[in-house]
Amino acid sequence: MEIKYANYLVSSALITQCPEHRQPEYAFIGRSNVGKSSLINMLTGNSKLAKTSAKPGKTILINHFAIFTDSPAGGAKKSASTPDWYLVDLPGYGFAQRSKTERDKLEQMIRSYILQREQMTNLFLLIDVRLEPQKIDLEFMQWLGQSSIPFSIVFTKADKLSRQKLTQNVNAYLERLSQEWEPLPPHFVTSAETKMGRSELLDYIDHINKSLQ
């Protein structure tokens, strides 16, 4: 699958404010500063689609992006056409510099979307491949499993490691997960800088979309 066009649609503070449609949604989430915005821009081929920032915790709303894999028929305006699917940028979790009230509010927003949004087809959980397994990520995965939420792991920032260290870190992470998961969730290794993993992720989404038809 190749994305022909992607555009920002709307930001929502509540699940009730999310757009109404019947197309599949693929949501992306991860700890603050995991490289989520950069990954989204890499996948869509639009470096300015999701706003990136050196300061963690920038995303505080549920952001919807309309994704088109074909050019609109008859030269119609893209804004008037039905997207093939939607990409959803969820707020990052675990940003300690926010107040407890703010963190609780964001957690409620995230959980409401994940548990109640019928259009959500798959959740992509982003993990910084440079780090050892973090308790907050492992607990979040456990909650996803207990809640029967379909999700995949996306290792980010692969370009920051040597090939040998990258393989070691990924294998170590999967080995840690195997202590609690069988089978393991699907996983992808990516780099926003080199576009590693782009075709694999998009083909995975395309496979799911075709299975829904």
N, C-alpha and C positions, 0 to 999 in steps of 0.2 A: 504494500500500500504506500502511496505517496500523497502527502498533503498538498493540495493545490492552493488552498487559501485558508487562513484562520483569522478570526477577528474577535475582539473583546465584546461581550454581550452585556453583562450586568454584574454588579456586586451586591450581595445580600447579607444582611445581618441576622436573618432568621430563615429557617427552612421554608416557612410559609411565603417568603418573598422570592424564592427561587423560580425561574421561568417554568411555565407549563409546556410540556411537549411529551412526545412518546419515543424519542430517540435515546439510545444508550449514552450513559455518562461514565467517563473514566476519571476518577479523582486521584489527585496526587497530594501526599502528605508526608511530613517528616519533621524531625527536630529543627529548631531555628538554625539557620546558617548551613543547612545541608546541601544547598545548591539547587533548590527546587525551581526557582524562577529561571535560572540559567538552563536547566534541563528542559523545561517547557519551551523556552525559546529555541533550543536546539532541535527538539522534536518537530516543531511547527515550521522551522526554517525562517522564523521572524525574530530577529534579535531584540526587537522593541515591544514584543507582544506583552510579556509579563515583566513588570518593573523589578529590576534587580537593585540590590542595595548592599553596601558593605556593612550596614548596621543590621543585626539580626532582628527578627520579629516584626518585619514590615507588613506582612500580610495579616490583616485582622478581620477580613470578611471572606465569604464564600464567593469566589470569582469564577464566572462561567465564560468559556470561550467556545464559539461555534467553529466546528471543523468541517471543511469541505474537501473531499478527495477527488471530485470531478468539477469541471467548470460548469457553472449554471447553464441550463439548457436555453438555447435561443438567445444567448447574450443577455439574459435577465440579470438584474442587479442581485448581487450575492446577498444583500440584506433582506431581499424578498424571497429567497430560496430556502428550502429546508436543509439544514446541515445534515451531514452523514452521521455525526456524533458530536458530543460535547466533551470538552476537556474542562475539568474543575480543579481549581487551585484552592486547596484548603489551608487555613492558618497553620503555622508550625506550632508544635507543642514543646513544653519544657523550657520556655524562655524565662529564666529566673529573675530578670530585671523588672518584669511586670509585677504589679501588686497581686495579692492573692485574689482579690475581687475580679481583676481583669483576667487572671488565669482561669478562674472558675467559670467566668462568662464564656471565654473562648472554648474551654473544654465542653461546656454544655452545647455550644453551637456545633462543634465538631461531632460530638456523639449523636446529636439530633439528626444531622445530615446523614451520617453513616448508617444509623439504625432505621431511619424513617424514609429516606429518599428512595422511592421505588425505582427510579430511573438509573440509580447507580449500579453499574454492571460489574466493575472491578475497581479495587482500591490499590494504588501503587504506593507502597511504603518505601520512602527513600532512606538509605543508610550510608553514612560517610565511610567508605571502605578503608580509610586510614586508621579508624578507631577500633578498639576492641569492643565486643558486644556491650552495649550500654543497658543498664537495668531498666531505664524508662522505655526503651525500644522493645525489649523483651517482654515487659509487662503489657505494652500496647498490643503486641502480636498475640499474647495470650488472651487478651480481651477480645480481639478480633476472632480468634478461633472459637472461644466460648460463645460468641454472638453469631457464629456461622456466617461471617462476612468473607466473601471471596476477595483474596488479596494476593499481591505479588511483591517481592522484594526487589528494589532497584538500588544497587550499589552505585554511588556517585563518586566523582573526583578520581577516577581510575588513572588519569594522566599524572597524578601527583606521586605515583609509586612506580618503581621499576617493575618489569614484567614478573620477575621472580617473587618480589614482595607482594605484588597484587594477588598472584595465585595463592601464596601462603595465607594472606589475610582472608580471602574469600573462602578458602577451604577450612580455615580455622572457625570462621563464622558459621558455616554450614554444619561443621562438626558439633559446635555448641548447640545449634538448633535441633540437631538430630537426637539430642538427649530428651527432647520433649515433643518433637514433631515427627509423624510418620503418616503419609509421605511428607517430604519437605515442601514448603510453598515454592511456586515457580520463582526463579530469580534471574536478574539481568545485571550485567556489569557495564557501566556507562561512563562517558566523559563528555561534558558539554563543550570542552575545548576541541577535542578530536573527532567528535560525533560517534565515538565508540558506542555500540549498542542501539543506535537509532533505528536501523532497519529491523533488528530483532524485536524491539518494543512495538514498532508500528505493525509488523507482521503478526505479532501476538494479538494486538487489538483487532486487526483485520480478521484473524481467525475466529475470534469471539463474535464479532459482528456477523460474520457469515453463518455461524452456528445458530444465531438468533433468528435468521430469516426463515 
